Every structure is written in structure tokens, then in C-alpha cells.
């Protein structure tokens, strides 16, 4: 008798697609484990290095690091945790939108998390930095797409986020027409208002020095954050 074309006793070969998927899953799992190990083993710069690179004292850094580790045991904070912590400073309103833009500004490498060094360096600039340092930081906060200009849309987005964050403290109550009027008032003061309505850094700086509002708003937060740690 001739042998059958298919031996039913032998195991069927695995489809190549399934084998590839399993291999990919294994690689993803190993990568996740490595990421976890990297995060849990993260350690900031030495205390002496942080003192040299910022204007904080050793005692101030120790206090802030203790508070940072209490909220973020891994030494790294993601956006969700940052929003939760940030919201505790502004319980009267909704700070989620504003804290999102602050997080993006702090996360200079755009890797989705903030290290203690990034947090400390920015805070040092905001508290002890020159006026130029502070204004440049706040301009970056408003310039969400990093094109070197603040557009009407970005301005409206940030003003809305600030009003939302202030919540019940905003008198009279804010609506979309209030935001639009605020944006129009700022745009009308700019040299670019008759053209593209894009605000350059130099114009932004002039308006901040004249009005004090954008820079003072974040400086109040920075001072408050420092005192609470």
C-alpha cells in the first residue's frame, strides 16, 4: 500500500504568521521588562551637581526631592501623575488643560515623562532666572507647536486653560466671548496684527513686560510649588 500524502499522526506545521506574532510579543514583553527595570533603577544627578546647575541650596533640593519621590516613587513622573499633583494646587477649577501644556514644556525631550532634573532646572529658571529666562519659558508654554510664534489659536487655548484653572475665582464668570475679547485685545496690541496674527517672541516679551499677566501667572505657581515641597 502506498503511503498517504498527509500523515495524520504528525503535528501540523505552525503558520508562519503565528510564529512571527509570537516572536514579536516576546520581544515586546522583554522590552517592557527592560523599561520597568530602567525606570525603577533611575537615580538623579548628585546633590553637588544639582546645586552647581541650579540656584537652589542643598537643603531646598533635599526637601523638593523628598516631595517628588513621595508622589513619584520611581523618580520619574508621567503626565497623568503630573496632572493629579498639579490639580491639588488649584482645587477650585479644572487645571487639566493647563497642566498638560506645562508638562509638555517641562518634557523637553518629548519622551512622555519628566525627571527630577528637568523639573528642578525649570523651577530654578522660573524662580531665580533672569527676566529673559522667565519670559522665554512662558513663551515656550504658549508656543505649543514649537514654530517660534504664538498663533491666535494657541493664545485662545492658553487663555481658556488659565480661566478654567482659576475656576470659581474668576469674576465675572467666563464664557467664549470673554476669551475671544481677551484674545482680540492682545492681538490688537501686536505689530503683527494686520498680517498673519502670529506673535513673535520679541512682541510677546514686550507685551508681558507691559501687562505682567502671562509671566506673573506662572511665577506665582512656581513660588507656590517650591514652598509646598
Protein Blocks (a to p, Z undefined) as FASTA:
>chain_A
ZZdfbdfkbccdddfklmmmmmmmmmmmmmmmmmmmmmmmpccddfklmmmmmccdfklm
mmmmmmmmmmmmnopacfklmmmmmmmmmmmbcfklmmmmmmmmmmmnonopacfklmmm
mmmmmmmmcfklmmmmmmmmmmmnonopacfklmmmmmmmmmmmnmmmpccdddfklmmm
mmmmmmmmpmklmmnopacfklmmmmmmmnommmmmmmmmmmmmmmmZZ
